[in-house]
């Protein structure tokens, strides 16, 4: 659903940057490597999370974040170019990628909200597993 909303911008990103597919593949490789490193490292977490499900969650989350970062950087160029050319751009992409300090503040607020929701979910999950 989200990709359908931004289909024109994503199509422009893949057309403008012929190496975007390779960048995304690199993001997957970095995400998997970082995810496995974080999961296997000495973390003060419950041993239940150290199992295969924890590995999958940790690696998958970090990989999705890496892919999202590569797409956001590629889309930022596309959004700025489309605004300069006077072509329509999704309001959400305009807010997140082309509004200067407001974009930065919106990203910070999104990260804080996401981490808060993750902490609540983790707390609920750990209380249900005991």
Secondary structure, 3 states (H helix, E strand, C coil): CHHHHCHHHHHHHHHHCCCHHHHHHHHHHHHHHHHHHHHHCCCCCCHHHHCHHHHHHHHHHHHHHHHHHHHHHHHHHHHHHHHHHCCCCCHHHHHHHCCCHHHHHHHHHHHHHHHHHHHHHHHHHHHHCC
